[in-house]
Amino acid sequence: MSRAPKQISFFKVPSKIHGGATCAGNPRTSRPLSTKMPIHLVMRSSRAVGGRSFRAKQLAPQIDAVIKKHAKLNGVKIYRFANAGDHLHFALKITKPELFKKFLRVVSGLIARLVLKAEKGSAKLRSGSRFWDARPFTRVATWGKSFDILCSYLALNNWEALGFMKHTKRDGKRKLWIVKFDPDP
């Protein structure tokens, strides 16, 4: 059976994702943000391992404090947060895009300084090397089922980071990781 012909869109549909592996080189478009929809934010660093892990005993409370303080200062409401050791996941809502950009700059800089034990103005990495693997990944989600799936994904990340569940490889094509996860069976 042949499919019914589909009308070609005249206007390009704007992408709802930005950063991470999707953004190589200089960004050609602005980061898509919404003040009415939830946002999925991921910040990843391959240098955050061992004693420099985001889950390290000394670092985890400091990172949590930095995130909470600057979320409050910049009008960012954090619904869920997952610290997986080498990356951080957020489900959040913003009030103003400018304040969210400020939140990203401040939090990413302060976390890098905390982990590297660097003071302001003194570099701890060689010239040309970076602490963060890529720009922060953001995705504009929707309320309802999409938000529920996002929250269950963050819960799954937390349980994997704590060692209660075995890490499973997830790809973007098959949504094997989309499960309703109930921590209290």
CYANA upper distance limits for C-alpha pairs under 8 A (distance plus 0.5 A):
 15 SER  CA     32 PRO  CA      7.81
 16 LYS  CA     32 PRO  CA      6.41
 16 LYS  CA     33 LEU  CA      8.49
 16 LYS  CA    139 ARG  CA      6.05
 16 LYS  CA    140 VAL  CA      5.87
 16 LYS  CA    141 ALA  CA      8.47
 17 ILE  CA     31 ARG  CA      8.24
 17 ILE  CA     32 PRO  CA      7.34
 17 ILE  CA    137 PHE  CA      7.77
 17 ILE  CA    138 THR  CA      6.11
 17 ILE  CA    139 ARG  CA      4.84
 17 ILE  CA    140 VAL  CA      7.14
 18 HIS  CA     22 THR  CA      7.12
 18 HIS  CA     23 CYS  CA      7.12
 18 HIS  CA     31 ARG  CA      6.26
 18 HIS  CA     32 PRO  CA      7.43
 18 HIS  CA    136 PRO  CA      8.47
 18 HIS  CA    137 PHE  CA      6.18
 18 HIS  CA    138 THR  CA      5.89
 18 HIS  CA    139 ARG  CA      7.12
 19 GLY  CA     23 CYS  CA      5.32
 19 GLY  CA     31 ARG  CA      8.43
 19 GLY  CA    134 ALA  CA      7.54
 19 GLY  CA    135 ARG  CA      5.51
 19 GLY  CA    136 PRO  CA      5.95
 19 GLY  CA    137 PHE  CA      4.79
 19 GLY  CA    138 THR  CA      6.93
 20 GLY  CA     42 VAL  CA      8.45
 20 GLY  CA    133 ASP  CA      8.44
 20 GLY  CA    134 ALA  CA      5.69
 20 GLY  CA    135 ARG  CA      5.81
 20 GLY  CA    136 PRO  CA      6.20
 20 GLY  CA    137 PHE  CA      5.01
 20 GLY  CA    138 THR  CA      8.48
 21 ALA  CA    134 ALA  CA      7.41
 23 CYS  CA     27 PRO  CA      6.95
 23 CYS  CA    135 ARG  CA      8.07
 31 ARG  CA    138 THR  CA      8.40
 32 PRO  CA    139 ARG  CA      8.34
 32 PRO  CA    140 VAL  CA      7.75
 33 LEU  CA     39 ILE  CA      8.17
 33 LEU  CA     97 PRO  CA      7.09
 33 LEU  CA    140 VAL  CA      7.02
 34 SER  CA     38 PRO  CA      8.04
 34 SER  CA     39 ILE  CA      8.19
 34 SER  CA     94 ILE  CA      7.88
 34 SER  CA     97 PRO  CA      8.14
 34 SER  CA    140 VAL  CA      7.38
 35 THR  CA     93 LYS  CA      7.13
 35 THR  CA     94 ILE  CA      5.78
 35 THR  CA     95 THR  CA      5.91
 35 THR  CA     96 LYS  CA      6.96
 35 THR  CA     97 PRO  CA      7.90
 36 LYS  CA     93 LYS  CA      7.90
 36 LYS  CA     94 ILE  CA      8.34
 37 MET  CA     93 LYS  CA      7.17
 37 MET  CA    140 VAL  CA      7.15
 37 MET  CA    141 ALA  CA      6.81
 37 MET  CA    142 THR  CA      6.15
 37 MET  CA    143 TRP  CA      7.19
 38 PRO  CA     91 ALA  CA      7.09
 38 PRO  CA     92 LEU  CA      6.04
 38 PRO  CA     93 LYS  CA      5.39
 38 PRO  CA     94 ILE  CA      8.39
 38 PRO  CA    140 VAL  CA      6.71
 38 PRO  CA    141 ALA  CA      5.92
 38 PRO  CA    142 THR  CA      6.74
 38 PRO  CA    143 TRP  CA      7.45
 38 PRO  CA    147 PHE  CA      7.76
 39 ILE  CA     90 PHE  CA      8.30
 39 ILE  CA     91 ALA  CA      6.22
 39 ILE  CA     92 LEU  CA      5.78
 39 ILE  CA     93 LYS  CA      6.47
 39 ILE  CA    138 THR  CA      7.08
 39 ILE  CA    139 ARG  CA      6.14
 39 ILE  CA    140 VAL  CA      5.16
 39 ILE  CA    141 ALA  CA      6.12
 40 HIS  CA     89 HIS  CA      7.75
 40 HIS  CA     90 PHE  CA      6.20
 40 HIS  CA     91 ALA  CA      5.36
 40 HIS  CA     92 LEU  CA      7.13
 40 HIS  CA    137 PHE  CA      8.36
 40 HIS  CA    138 THR  CA      5.95
 40 HIS  CA    139 ARG  CA      5.58
 40 HIS  CA    140 VAL  CA      6.94
 40 HIS  CA    141 ALA  CA      7.31
 40 HIS  CA    150 LEU  CA      8.03
 41 LEU  CA     88 LEU  CA      8.49
 41 LEU  CA     89 HIS  CA      6.26
 41 LEU  CA     90 PHE  CA      5.51
 41 LEU  CA     91 ALA  CA      7.06
 41 LEU  CA     92 LEU  CA      8.20
 41 LEU  CA    136 PRO  CA      7.29
 41 LEU  CA    137 PHE  CA      6.07
 41 LEU  CA    138 THR  CA      5.05
 41 LEU  CA    139 ARG  CA      7.21
 42 VAL  CA     87 HIS  CA      7.37
 42 VAL  CA     88 LEU  CA      6.09
 42 VAL  CA     89 HIS  CA      5.19
 42 VAL  CA     90 PHE  CA      6.99
 42 VAL  CA    136 PRO  CA      6.27
 42 VAL  CA    137 PHE  CA      5.53
 42 VAL  CA    138 THR  CA      7.05
 43 MET  CA     87 HIS  CA      5.97
 43 MET  CA     88 LEU  CA      5.72
 43 MET  CA     89 HIS  CA      7.31
 43 MET  CA    132 TRP  CA      7.98
 43 MET  CA    135 ARG  CA      8.06
 43 MET  CA    136 PRO  CA      5.43
 43 MET  CA    137 PHE  CA      7.07
 44 ARG  CA     86 ASP  CA      6.53
 44 ARG  CA     87 HIS  CA      4.63
 44 ARG  CA     88 LEU  CA      6.99
 44 ARG  CA    132 TRP  CA      6.53
 44 ARG  CA    133 ASP  CA      6.43
 44 ARG  CA    134 ALA  CA      7.71
 44 ARG  CA    136 PRO  CA      7.92
 45 SER  CA     86 ASP  CA      6.06
 45 SER  CA     87 HIS  CA      6.60
 45 SER  CA    131 PHE  CA      6.65
 45 SER  CA    132 TRP  CA      5.04
 45 SER  CA    133 ASP  CA      5.58
 46 SER  CA     86 ASP  CA      6.65
 46 SER  CA    131 PHE  CA      8.22
 46 SER  CA    132 TRP  CA      7.79
 46 SER  CA    133 ASP  CA      6.94
 47 ARG  CA     52 ARG  CA      7.76
 47 ARG  CA     53 SER  CA      8.44
 47 ARG  CA     86 ASP  CA      8.01
 47 ARG  CA    131 PHE  CA      6.82
 47 ARG  CA    132 TRP  CA      8.24
 48 ALA  CA     52 ARG  CA      5.34
 48 ALA  CA     53 SER  CA      4.78
 48 ALA  CA     54 PHE  CA      6.76
 48 ALA  CA     85 GLY  CA      7.32
 48 ALA  CA     86 ASP  CA      5.50
 48 ALA  CA     87 HIS  CA      8.49
 48 ALA  CA    115 VAL  CA      7.96
 49 VAL  CA     53 SER  CA      4.88
 49 VAL  CA     54 PHE  CA      8.34
 49 VAL  CA     85 GLY  CA      7.63
 49 VAL  CA     86 ASP  CA      6.91
 50 GLY  CA     56 ALA  CA      8.04
 51 GLY  CA     56 ALA  CA      6.50
 52 ARG  CA     56 ALA  CA      7.14
 52 ARG  CA     59 LEU  CA      8.33
 52 ARG  CA    115 VAL  CA      6.02
 52 ARG  CA    116 LEU  CA      7.75
 53 SER  CA     59 LEU  CA      8.16
 53 SER  CA     85 GLY  CA      5.55
 53 SER  CA     86 ASP  CA      6.54
 53 SER  CA    115 VAL  CA      8.12
 54 PHE  CA     59 LEU  CA      6.56
 54 PHE  CA     60 ALA  CA      6.18
 54 PHE  CA     63 ILE  CA      7.86
 54 PHE  CA     83 ASN  CA      7.32
 54 PHE  CA     84 ALA  CA      7.88
 54 PHE  CA     85 GLY  CA      5.08
 54 PHE  CA     86 ASP  CA      6.70
 54 PHE  CA     87 HIS  CA      8.03
 54 PHE  CA    115 VAL  CA      8.01
 55 ARG  CA     59 LEU  CA      7.05
 55 ARG  CA     60 ALA  CA      5.45
 55 ARG  CA     83 ASN  CA      7.17
 55 ARG  CA     84 ALA  CA      7.54
 55 ARG  CA     85 GLY  CA      5.33
 56 ALA  CA     60 ALA  CA      6.28
 56 ALA  CA     85 GLY  CA      8.21
 57 LYS  CA     61 PRO  CA      8.19
 58 GLN  CA     62 GLN  CA      7.70
 59 LEU  CA     63 ILE  CA      6.51
 59 LEU  CA    114 LEU  CA      7.83
 59 LEU  CA    115 VAL  CA      7.53
 60 ALA  CA     64 ASP  CA      6.66
 61 PRO  CA     65 ALA  CA      6.63
 62 GLN  CA     66 VAL  CA      6.73
 62 GLN  CA    114 LEU  CA      8.41
 63 ILE  CA     67 ILE  CA      6.69
 63 ILE  CA    111 ILE  CA      6.83
 63 ILE  CA    114 LEU  CA      8.28
 64 ASP  CA     68 LYS  CA      6.63
 65 ALA  CA     69 LYS  CA      6.47
 66 VAL  CA     70 HIS  CA      6.65
 66 VAL  CA    107 VAL  CA      7.35
 66 VAL  CA    110 LEU  CA      7.97
 66 VAL  CA    111 ILE  CA      8.18
 67 ILE  CA     71 ALA  CA      6.38
 67 ILE  CA    107 VAL  CA      6.91
 68 LYS  CA     72 LYS  CA      6.76
 69 LYS  CA     73 LEU  CA      6.86
 70 HIS  CA     74 ASN  CA      6.43
 70 HIS  CA    103 PHE  CA      6.87
 70 HIS  CA    106 VAL  CA      8.15
 70 HIS  CA    107 VAL  CA      7.59
 71 ALA  CA     75 GLY  CA      6.51
 71 ALA  CA     76 VAL  CA      5.18
 71 ALA  CA     77 LYS  CA      7.10
 71 ALA  CA     78 ILE  CA      7.90
 71 ALA  CA    103 PHE  CA      7.24
 72 LYS  CA     76 VAL  CA      6.70
 72 LYS  CA     77 LYS  CA      7.89
 74 ASN  CA     99 LEU  CA      5.68
 74 ASN  CA    100 PHE  CA      7.12
 74 ASN  CA    102 LYS  CA      7.81
 74 ASN  CA    103 PHE  CA      6.56
 75 GLY  CA     94 ILE  CA      6.73
 75 GLY  CA     95 THR  CA      6.10
 75 GLY  CA     96 LYS  CA      7.90
 75 GLY  CA     99 LEU  CA      7.33
 75 GLY  CA    100 PHE  CA      8.14
 76 VAL  CA     92 LEU  CA      7.28
 76 VAL  CA     93 LYS  CA      6.39
 76 VAL  CA     94 ILE  CA      5.21
 76 VAL  CA     95 THR  CA      7.01
 76 VAL  CA     99 LEU  CA      8.49
 76 VAL  CA    100 PHE  CA      7.34
 76 VAL  CA    103 PHE  CA      8.42
 77 LYS  CA     92 LEU  CA      5.97
 77 LYS  CA     93 LYS  CA      5.67
 77 LYS  CA     94 ILE  CA      6.83
 78 ILE  CA     90 PHE  CA      7.36
 78 ILE  CA     91 ALA  CA      6.57
 78 ILE  CA     92 LEU  CA      4.81
 78 ILE  CA     93 LYS  CA      7.07
 79 TYR  CA     90 PHE  CA      8.09
 79 TYR  CA     91 ALA  CA      5.93
 79 TYR  CA     92 LEU  CA      5.82
 79 TYR  CA     93 LYS  CA      8.15
 80 ARG  CA     90 PHE  CA      6.26
 80 ARG  CA     91 ALA  CA      5.50
 80 ARG  CA     92 LEU  CA      7.48
 80 ARG  CA    151 CYS  CA      7.16
 80 ARG  CA    154 LEU  CA      7.59
 81 PHE  CA     88 LEU  CA      7.94
 81 PHE  CA     89 HIS  CA      6.20
 81 PHE  CA     90 PHE  CA      5.14
 81 PHE  CA     91 ALA  CA      6.97
 81 PHE  CA    154 LEU  CA      7.45
 82 ALA  CA     88 LEU  CA      6.31
 82 ALA  CA     89 HIS  CA      5.45
 82 ALA  CA     90 PHE  CA      6.99
 82 ALA  CA    154 LEU  CA      6.22
 82 ALA  CA    155 ALA  CA      7.67
 82 ALA  CA    157 ASN  CA      6.93
 82 ALA  CA    158 ASN  CA      5.92
 83 ASN  CA     87 HIS  CA      6.94
 83 ASN  CA     88 LEU  CA      5.31
 83 ASN  CA     89 HIS  CA      7.03
 83 ASN  CA    157 ASN  CA      8.34
 83 ASN  CA    158 ASN  CA      7.11
 83 ASN  CA    161 ALA  CA      7.88
 84 ALA  CA     88 LEU  CA      6.55
 84 ALA  CA     89 HIS  CA      8.34
 84 ALA  CA    157 ASN  CA      6.94
 84 ALA  CA    158 ASN  CA      6.93
 84 ALA  CA    160 GLU  CA      8.23
 84 ALA  CA    161 ALA  CA      5.50
 85 GLY  CA    161 ALA  CA      7.45
 89 HIS  CA    154 LEU  CA      7.25
 90 PHE  CA    154 LEU  CA      8.22
 91 ALA  CA    150 LEU  CA      7.77
 91 ALA  CA    151 CYS  CA      7.63
 94 ILE  CA     99 LEU  CA      8.45
 94 ILE  CA    100 PHE  CA      6.88
 95 THR  CA     99 LEU  CA      8.02
 95 THR  CA    100 PHE  CA      8.31
 96 LYS  CA    100 PHE  CA      6.90
 97 PRO  CA    101 LYS  CA      6.76
 98 GLU  CA    102 LYS  CA      6.84
 99 LEU  CA    103 PHE  CA      6.60
100 PHE  CA    104 LEU  CA      6.74
101 LYS  CA    105 ARG  CA      6.82
102 LYS  CA    106 VAL  CA      6.58
103 PHE  CA    107 VAL  CA      6.38
104 LEU  CA    108 SER  CA      6.38
104 LEU  CA    136 PRO  CA      8.40
105 ARG  CA    109 GLY  CA      6.59
106 VAL  CA    110 LEU  CA      6.55
107 VAL  CA    111 ILE  CA      6.46
108 SER  CA    112 ALA  CA      6.67
109 GLY  CA    113 ARG  CA      6.75
110 LEU  CA    114 LEU  CA      6.59
111 ILE  CA    115 VAL  CA      6.61
112 ALA  CA    116 LEU  CA      6.51
112 ALA  CA    131 PHE  CA      7.06
112 ALA  CA    132 TRP  CA      8.47
113 ARG  CA    117 LYS  CA      6.06
113 ARG  CA    118 ALA  CA      5.42
113 ARG  CA    119 GLU  CA      7.19
113 ARG  CA    120 LYS  CA      8.18
114 LEU  CA    118 ALA  CA      7.29
116 LEU  CA    124 LYS  CA      7.13
118 ALA  CA    122 SER  CA      6.77
118 ALA  CA    123 ALA  CA      7.23
118 ALA  CA    124 LYS  CA      6.64
119 GLU  CA    123 ALA  CA      8.39
125 LEU  CA    129 SER  CA      6.72
125 LEU  CA    130 ARG  CA      7.67
125 LEU  CA    131 PHE  CA      8.32
141 ALA  CA    146 SER  CA      6.77
141 ALA  CA    147 PHE  CA      7.04
142 THR  CA    146 SER  CA      6.06
142 THR  CA    147 PHE  CA      6.51
143 TRP  CA    147 PHE  CA      5.60
143 TRP  CA    148 ASP  CA      8.37
144 GLY  CA    148 ASP  CA      6.74
145 LYS  CA    149 ILE  CA      6.62
146 SER  CA    150 LEU  CA      6.70
147 PHE  CA    151 CYS  CA      6.68
148 ASP  CA    152 SER  CA      6.69
149 ILE  CA    153 TYR  CA      6.56
149 ILE  CA    178 ILE  CA      6.79
149 ILE  CA    179 VAL  CA      7.92
149 ILE  CA    180 LYS  CA      7.97
150 LEU  CA    154 LEU  CA      6.82
151 CYS  CA    155 ALA  CA      6.73
152 SER  CA    156 LEU  CA      6.59
152 SER  CA    178 ILE  CA      7.98
152 SER  CA    179 VAL  CA      7.44
152 SER  CA    180 LYS  CA      6.68
152 SER  CA    181 PHE  CA      6.35
153 TYR  CA    157 ASN  CA      6.75
153 TYR  CA    177 TRP  CA      7.61
153 TYR  CA    178 ILE  CA      7.19
153 TYR  CA    179 VAL  CA      8.21
154 LEU  CA    158 ASN  CA      6.77
155 ALA  CA    159 TRP  CA      6.78
155 ALA  CA    181 PHE  CA      7.91
156 LEU  CA    160 GLU  CA      6.67
156 LEU  CA    181 PHE  CA      7.54
157 ASN  CA    161 ALA  CA      6.60
158 ASN  CA    162 LEU  CA      6.69
159 TRP  CA    163 GLY  CA      6.75
159 TRP  CA    164 PHE  CA      5.86
159 TRP  CA    165 MET  CA      6.34
160 GLU  CA    164 PHE  CA      6.38
160 GLU  CA    165 MET  CA      5.30
160 GLU  CA    166 LYS  CA      6.49
160 GLU  CA    167 HIS  CA      6.19
168 THR  CA    177 TRP  CA      8.42
170 ARG  CA    174 ARG  CA      8.29
170 ARG  CA    175 LYS  CA      7.97
170 ARG  CA    176 LEU  CA      7.37
170 ARG  CA    177 TRP  CA      6.84
171 ASP  CA    175 LYS  CA      7.66
